[in-house]
Amino acid sequence: MPSGIIRGRKATGESTFYPTPTQHAYPRRGYRDRDNRFWFSEFYADKIGVMDLKDNSFIEYDLEPAYISPYYARPDNQGFVWSSSLGSDRLLRLDTKTGHVVSYLMPVYYDARKVVVDERAEHTTVWLPNKNTGELIRVELLDELL
């Protein structure tokens, strides 16, 4: 069975399957942004995907290195998408304008199945709930390179 996103319509109870451009990408958790786009990780494809919910079109962004296994994708208000990696203990920041990915190695073994971006903080701040150790990891970028 191909990978994809299923959209349901509450009013009618109908649902429609939209295949991802990469077969067997295994889309995982994501987030809908203010522009009505749904950002998600593609766990087996090592990509971040976005589906424009206005026209159901897709864009995919490659992540490096291989076998990074992104799990969750969360956009912020500055044009970056943050993703937790289950294959490398890293937090990833994708610049959607350039496709450039910055990888932040975490100081501890972690398994964050959710990424929370604190939009009210003075500096970009990302929270990662570490399910393996019961920790809440806070990543704050003090010297931001935008």
PLY file of the C-alpha trace (Angstrom):
ply
format ascii 1.0
element vertex 146
property float x
property float y
property float z
element edge 145
property int vertex1
property int vertex2
end_header
0.00 0.00 0.00
1.41 3.43 -0.89
2.06 6.12 1.72
-0.19 9.11 1.92
-2.38 11.50 3.84
-6.07 10.88 4.40
-8.30 13.93 4.63
-11.69 13.57 6.24
-14.64 15.89 5.92
-16.62 16.25 9.10
-19.76 17.55 7.38
-20.11 14.58 5.02
-18.12 11.86 6.79
-16.22 11.23 3.55
-12.47 10.74 3.38
-9.97 10.95 0.52
-6.51 9.38 0.27
-3.70 11.53 -1.20
-0.48 9.60 -1.93
2.84 11.23 -1.05
5.23 11.86 -3.97
7.70 9.37 -2.44
6.28 5.87 -2.21
6.61 4.09 1.14
7.64 7.34 2.86
5.62 6.43 5.98
4.26 9.87 6.92
4.25 10.53 10.63
2.93 13.23 12.93
2.63 16.78 11.80
1.11 20.19 12.23
-1.13 22.55 10.28
0.25 26.08 9.97
-1.48 29.45 9.61
-1.36 29.23 5.81
-3.46 26.03 5.82
-0.55 23.73 5.02
0.01 20.43 6.79
3.68 19.73 7.62
4.67 16.14 8.38
7.72 13.93 8.59
8.38 11.08 6.18
9.94 8.54 8.51
11.26 5.98 5.99
12.17 8.51 3.28
14.26 10.86 5.49
12.20 13.84 4.32
9.88 16.55 5.55
6.71 16.93 3.54
4.08 19.61 3.29
0.60 19.31 1.84
-1.13 22.51 0.79
-4.68 21.92 1.99
-6.10 24.44 -0.51
-5.18 22.38 -3.57
-3.87 19.10 -2.04
-0.42 19.56 -3.61
2.79 18.28 -1.99
6.37 19.50 -1.59
9.10 17.34 -0.07
12.43 18.40 1.48
15.35 15.97 1.74
17.08 15.61 5.09
20.72 14.74 5.66
22.28 12.47 6.70
20.52 9.28 5.64
18.72 7.19 8.26
17.79 10.25 10.29
14.21 8.91 10.73
12.27 12.15 11.30
9.24 11.62 13.49
7.42 14.92 13.96
7.41 18.14 11.92
6.48 21.51 13.41
6.77 24.86 11.58
7.60 28.08 13.39
6.74 31.67 12.46
10.16 32.37 10.88
10.02 29.94 7.96
11.73 27.01 9.67
10.36 23.54 10.30
11.61 21.65 13.35
11.74 17.86 13.45
12.72 15.31 16.02
14.85 12.40 14.84
14.40 8.93 16.24
17.48 7.60 14.47
20.17 9.96 15.68
19.35 11.88 18.92
19.18 15.08 16.92
16.82 17.99 16.55
16.59 19.19 12.95
15.82 22.68 11.64
14.79 22.92 7.99
14.95 26.29 6.25
12.02 26.07 3.85
13.38 28.90 1.67
16.74 27.23 0.94
16.22 23.57 1.87
19.24 23.80 4.20
19.06 21.61 7.31
20.84 22.30 10.59
21.25 19.33 12.89
21.52 19.85 16.65
23.01 16.88 18.53
21.23 16.48 21.86
23.37 15.98 24.98
21.26 12.97 26.04
19.64 9.96 24.42
16.13 11.06 23.61
12.93 9.95 21.95
10.67 12.95 21.37
7.51 12.13 19.51
6.40 15.73 19.64
8.09 19.07 19.02
6.66 22.22 20.60
7.83 25.64 19.39
7.40 28.42 21.95
6.35 31.38 19.81
6.20 33.73 22.81
9.82 33.30 23.90
12.40 36.05 23.27
14.64 33.64 21.33
13.59 30.64 19.29
12.77 27.99 21.87
11.86 24.38 21.19
10.58 21.91 23.77
11.07 18.15 23.39
9.32 15.72 25.74
11.74 12.80 26.20
9.55 9.76 26.68
12.44 7.43 27.56
13.68 9.31 30.60
10.70 11.44 31.62
12.64 14.63 30.83
11.50 17.82 29.17
14.32 19.15 26.99
14.46 22.87 26.25
16.49 24.08 23.26
16.94 27.84 23.06
18.87 29.47 20.23
20.67 32.44 21.73
22.74 33.37 18.67
20.26 32.89 15.88
21.47 32.80 12.31
18.53 33.82 10.20
0 1
1 2
2 3
3 4
4 5
5 6
6 7
7 8
8 9
9 10
10 11
11 12
12 13
13 14
14 15
15 16
16 17
17 18
18 19
19 20
20 21
21 22
22 23
23 24
24 25
25 26
26 27
27 28
28 29
29 30
30 31
31 32
32 33
33 34
34 35
35 36
36 37
37 38
38 39
39 40
40 41
41 42
42 43
43 44
44 45
45 46
46 47
47 48
48 49
49 50
50 51
51 52
52 53
53 54
54 55
55 56
56 57
57 58
58 59
59 60
60 61
61 62
62 63
63 64
64 65
65 66
66 67
67 68
68 69
69 70
70 71
71 72
72 73
73 74
74 75
75 76
76 77
77 78
78 79
79 80
80 81
81 82
82 83
83 84
84 85
85 86
86 87
87 88
88 89
89 90
90 91
91 92
92 93
93 94
94 95
95 96
96 97
97 98
98 99
99 100
100 101
101 102
102 103
103 104
104 105
105 106
106 107
107 108
108 109
109 110
110 111
111 112
112 113
113 114
114 115
115 116
116 117
117 118
118 119
119 120
120 121
121 122
122 123
123 124
124 125
125 126
126 127
127 128
128 129
129 130
130 131
131 132
132 133
133 134
134 135
135 136
136 137
137 138
138 139
139 140
140 141
141 142
142 143
143 144
144 145
